[in-house]
Amino acid sequence: MLVVADDSDDDFWEQFEGHGRPLRWTVPPKLEVFKERHQKSHKPRADISPFTAEGLIMSSKARDALGDLLSQFGQLLEVDVDGHVEYYFNPTHLIDCVDAERSERRDSAAINKPSFIDSAIPAEAAVFIAPSMPGDIYVNDAARQELERRIELTNITGMSFMQVQG
């Protein structure tokens, strides 16, 4: 997992809040790999890292393999991870496809498990976020198949897909 390199900036996370809009940075944000202090050895990092912001952090290897596809649906922005250039994928392709009436909700009324309007999702490859669910990145079947093909071909680690029902 990646964490903030310098905890002194209370507004750090705001620079990652695109909510489907393009982001602009003058200086790449600095992140570091979280390390348990009591562990002597650490597992190697995946090519795509968990991150609490709306997007994904990916290695140069992952960017080289997936970047041309992902950049059709968002931005690949440089970030500094322990002194190395990596890339933040900021999804900017919005599809209003969540059926709020049929979606499962929490007690707070927030959508817990979205239900989708299948006719709103294109047949051609698409990576997108739904305006009502900006923290989640979705891919349709065509994009998932192409991403899985590239991941297998290049041995990318750290990305998985979960089937969401319409």
N, C-alpha and C positions, 0 to 999 in steps of 0.2 A: 504494500500500500504506500501511496505517496502522501506526504504531509508538507505543511508550510515550512520553508527553511528558516524563516524569521517570524516568530510569533508576535512581534511588536506592532505589526500593522493590523489594526482592527478591521479595516476595509478591504483586506486582501481578497476575500472571496467575491466581492462585487465585480471585479474585472472578468470573472468567468460567467456572469449571469447574462447570457445573451437572450434567453427566452425566444430563440428563433431569429434573432437579429445578428448581423455581423458585429464582431468585436474588433477593436483597434488597440494595440499595445505599442508603446514607444520603447519599452524595455521588456524582454521576456521575463515572465514571473519565475521566481526561484522556488523549486521544490526539492525535497530530499526523500530518500527511501526510508520508511519507518523501520527501525531496528529495535528489537527487544534487547534490553541491556543485559539480561541474564543469559541470553543465548550466545554460545561461542561461535557457531557457524550458522549461516543463513542460506536459505534456498536461493537458487538463481532467480532473477526477476523474469516475469513473463514479458512478452513483447507488447502486450496491451495491459495497462495497469489499472486497478481499481482506483477510483477518484471520486470524491464527494461532490464535485461540480456536475454540471449538466452534460458534459461531454466525456471523452475518453483521452487518456494519455497513451501515446504509442511510440515505440522505438523507431529508429530510422529504417530498420528492416521491415517493420509493419507498414510504415509510410510508403516505402518503395513498392510493397506488394499490394496495398489497398488504397493508396492515396489518390490515384486517378479516378477510381470509382467513388470514393467518399467525397472528394472535392467537388463533385457534381451536386452534392447535397449539403455542403457546409464548407467551413474553413479549416485549414490545417495551419495552426499558429505555433511558432517556436516557443518552447519553454525550456528552462534550464533545470535539469535534474542532476544534482550532485556534480555540476560543472560540465555536463554533457547535453547536447542539443537533442531534445525529443519534441514531440508534436502533440498539441491539444486539438482534438477534433471538436469543433463547435458546430453542431447541426443547425442549419438555417432553413431547411426545407420543411415547411409547415403543411400539414394536411388535417383539416378539421374532420376527423373521422370517428370520434368517440361518441357513442350513443349514451348520453347522460341518463336517459330514462331507464335503460336496460342495464347499466353498469352497477356493480356491487359497491356499496358505500360503507364507510366507517361510521361510528357513532357521531363523529364530528361533521358528517355529511360530505367529507372529502372522498373522492373516488378511490377505492381500494383496488378493485379489479375491473379494468375497463371492458366494455363491450363495444365492438367496432361496427361501423356502418360499412359493410363490405363493398358496396357500390362506390364509395368515396376513395377507395384505395386503388391506385393504378395497377394495371397488369404488368407494365414494364418495370424494370428494377427501380426501386425507390427506397431511400433511407430518409427517415423523417421523424419529426416530433409532432405530437398533437398539441394544439394550443392549450387544451385543458389539462395536459399531463406533461409539462415542459421538462421535467427531470428524467423522463424515459426516452430512450432512442428505440425506434421501431424500424424494422425492415420487412418488406413484403417477401413473398416466396421467391420471386425472381432475383432479388438482391441477396437474399439468404443463400440461395444456391450458388451464386457467383462468388460471394464472400467465402463460403465453405470450400469451394474449389480452389481459390487462391490460398486460403489458409493451409489446406492440405498440401498443395504444391510447394509452398515455401516454408512449411513447418512453423507457422506463427503460433505462439502460445498466448493464452489469457483471454480469448474471446469465445463466448458461448452464446447460444440462442435458446430462447424459451418460447414455445408455441403459445400464442394467445388466441383464444377463440373469438370469432366474430359475434 
